[in-house]
Amino acid sequence: MKINHGNKIETTLGELIAAISEAAFEYSDDTKEAYNLACLTLVEILKGALPRSKSIDWRFPVTKYLH
């Protein structure tokens, strides 16, 4: 993991998941709760990392791939 000047931290997805999971298991009473907490945290982090452009259509074209 590398910390750049400013607000960016260079890391891999695996390192991010490991860090989130470790914290979730530390603060949770059971395994299921820890996994749910880690999942919600990761979703919020990734949602915050998405570009804010309105020109990008994030919907998946489901009908195109139904075979």
PyRosetta script that sets phi, psi and omega in degrees:
from pyrosetta import init, pose_from_sequence

init()
pose = pose_from_sequence("MKINHGNKIETTLGELIAAISEAAFEYSDDTKEAYNLACLTLVEILKGALPRSKSIDWRFPVTKYLH")
pose.set_psi(1, 130.3)
pose.set_omega(1, 179.2)
pose.set_phi(2, -118.9)
pose.set_psi(2, 137.5)
pose.set_omega(2, 176.4)
pose.set_phi(3, -105.3)
pose.set_psi(3, 120.2)
pose.set_omega(3, 177.7)
pose.set_phi(4, -89.8)
pose.set_psi(4, 168.1)
pose.set_omega(4, 173.6)
pose.set_phi(5, -67.0)
pose.set_psi(5, 135.8)
pose.set_omega(5, -178.2)
pose.set_phi(6, 102.6)
pose.set_psi(6, -144.7)
pose.set_omega(6, -173.8)
pose.set_phi(7, -102.8)
pose.set_psi(7, 8.2)
pose.set_omega(7, -174.5)
pose.set_phi(8, -99.4)
pose.set_psi(8, 139.2)
pose.set_omega(8, 172.7)
pose.set_phi(9, -124.0)
pose.set_psi(9, 122.7)
pose.set_omega(9, 178.3)
pose.set_phi(10, -88.5)
pose.set_psi(10, 121.1)
pose.set_omega(10, 179.8)
pose.set_phi(11, -152.0)
pose.set_psi(11, 167.9)
pose.set_omega(11, 176.0)
pose.set_phi(12, -93.0)
pose.set_psi(12, 162.0)
pose.set_omega(12, 177.5)
pose.set_phi(13, -62.5)
pose.set_psi(13, -37.4)
pose.set_omega(13, 178.7)
pose.set_phi(14, -62.4)
pose.set_psi(14, -43.0)
pose.set_omega(14, 178.0)
pose.set_phi(15, -64.9)
pose.set_psi(15, -38.5)
pose.set_omega(15, 178.8)
pose.set_phi(16, -64.5)
pose.set_psi(16, -46.1)
pose.set_omega(16, 178.9)
pose.set_phi(17, -63.2)
pose.set_psi(17, -41.4)
pose.set_omega(17, 179.6)
pose.set_phi(18, -62.6)
pose.set_psi(18, -43.2)
pose.set_omega(18, -179.6)
pose.set_phi(19, -66.4)
pose.set_psi(19, -43.4)
pose.set_omega(19, 179.2)
pose.set_phi(20, -64.6)
pose.set_psi(20, -43.8)
pose.set_omega(20, -179.8)
pose.set_phi(21, -63.1)
pose.set_psi(21, -42.4)
pose.set_omega(21, 179.5)
pose.set_phi(22, -59.9)
pose.set_psi(22, -45.2)
pose.set_omega(22, 178.8)
pose.set_phi(23, -66.5)
pose.set_psi(23, -39.9)
pose.set_omega(23, -179.1)
pose.set_phi(24, -64.2)
pose.set_psi(24, -42.8)
pose.set_omega(24, 179.6)
pose.set_phi(25, -69.0)
pose.set_psi(25, -28.9)
pose.set_omega(25, 178.4)
pose.set_phi(26, -68.0)
pose.set_psi(26, -34.6)
pose.set_omega(26, -174.6)
pose.set_phi(27, -104.1)
pose.set_psi(27, 3.5)
pose.set_omega(27, -178.0)
pose.set_phi(28, -108.5)
pose.set_psi(28, 153.2)
pose.set_omega(28, -179.8)
pose.set_phi(29, -83.4)
pose.set_psi(29, -30.6)
pose.set_omega(29, 179.9)
pose.set_phi(30, -140.0)
pose.set_psi(30, 170.8)
pose.set_omega(30, -174.3)
pose.set_phi(31, -63.6)
pose.set_psi(31, -45.6)
pose.set_omega(31, -178.0)
pose.set_phi(32, -61.2)
pose.set_psi(32, -43.2)
pose.set_omega(32, 178.6)
pose.set_phi(33, -63.4)
pose.set_psi(33, -39.0)
pose.set_omega(33, 179.4)
pose.set_phi(34, -65.1)
pose.set_psi(34, -44.0)
pose.set_omega(34, 178.4)
pose.set_phi(35, -63.6)
pose.set_psi(35, -41.3)
pose.set_omega(35, 178.0)
pose.set_phi(36, -63.6)
pose.set_psi(36, -42.9)
pose.set_omega(36, 178.9)
pose.set_phi(37, -64.2)
pose.set_psi(37, -43.5)
pose.set_omega(37, 178.6)
pose.set_phi(38, -63.4)
pose.set_psi(38, -41.6)
pose.set_omega(38, 179.4)
pose.set_phi(39, -62.6)
pose.set_psi(39, -49.8)
pose.set_omega(39, -179.6)
pose.set_phi(40, -61.8)
pose.set_psi(40, -40.0)
pose.set_omega(40, 179.1)
pose.set_phi(41, -64.7)
pose.set_psi(41, -45.3)
pose.set_omega(41, 179.9)
pose.set_phi(42, -63.7)
pose.set_psi(42, -41.0)
pose.set_omega(42, 177.9)
pose.set_phi(43, -61.1)
pose.set_psi(43, -44.5)
pose.set_omega(43, 180.0)
pose.set_phi(44, -64.8)
pose.set_psi(44, -39.7)
pose.set_omega(44, 178.8)
pose.set_phi(45, -65.2)
pose.set_psi(45, -45.2)
pose.set_omega(45, -178.7)
pose.set_phi(46, -69.0)
pose.set_psi(46, -35.6)
pose.set_omega(46, 176.0)
pose.set_phi(47, -63.2)
pose.set_psi(47, -37.5)
pose.set_omega(47, 178.8)
pose.set_phi(48, -70.8)
pose.set_psi(48, -20.1)
pose.set_omega(48, -179.1)
pose.set_phi(49, -88.2)
pose.set_psi(49, -11.5)
pose.set_omega(49, -178.8)
pose.set_phi(50, -71.3)
pose.set_psi(50, 146.1)
pose.set_omega(50, 176.1)
pose.set_phi(51, -62.8)
pose.set_psi(51, 148.9)
pose.set_omega(51, -176.9)
pose.set_phi(52, -91.8)
pose.set_psi(52, 9.6)
pose.set_omega(52, -176.9)
pose.set_phi(53, -66.1)
pose.set_psi(53, 134.8)
pose.set_omega(53, 178.5)
pose.set_phi(54, -84.6)
pose.set_psi(54, -8.7)
pose.set_omega(54, -179.4)
pose.set_phi(55, -81.4)
pose.set_psi(55, -8.2)
pose.set_omega(55, 179.9)
pose.set_phi(56, -93.2)
pose.set_psi(56, 126.5)
pose.set_omega(56, 177.9)
pose.set_phi(57, -96.6)
pose.set_psi(57, 109.5)
pose.set_omega(57, -175.1)
pose.set_phi(58, -87.6)
pose.set_psi(58, -0.9)
pose.set_omega(58, 179.9)
pose.set_phi(59, -74.3)
pose.set_psi(59, 140.1)
pose.set_omega(59, -179.9)
pose.set_phi(60, -88.9)
pose.set_psi(60, 126.3)
pose.set_omega(60, -178.4)
pose.set_phi(61, -73.9)
pose.set_psi(61, 83.6)
pose.set_omega(61, -172.3)
pose.set_phi(62, -61.6)
pose.set_psi(62, -46.3)
pose.set_omega(62, -174.4)
pose.set_phi(63, -62.3)
pose.set_psi(63, -28.0)
pose.set_omega(63, 179.9)
pose.set_phi(64, -65.2)
pose.set_psi(64, -29.3)
pose.set_omega(64, -173.4)
pose.set_phi(65, -106.7)
pose.set_psi(65, 8.7)
pose.set_omega(65, 178.5)
pose.set_phi(66, -84.0)
pose.set_psi(66, 108.4)
pose.set_omega(66, 179.5)
pose.set_phi(67, -134.6)
pose.dump_pdb("model.pdb")
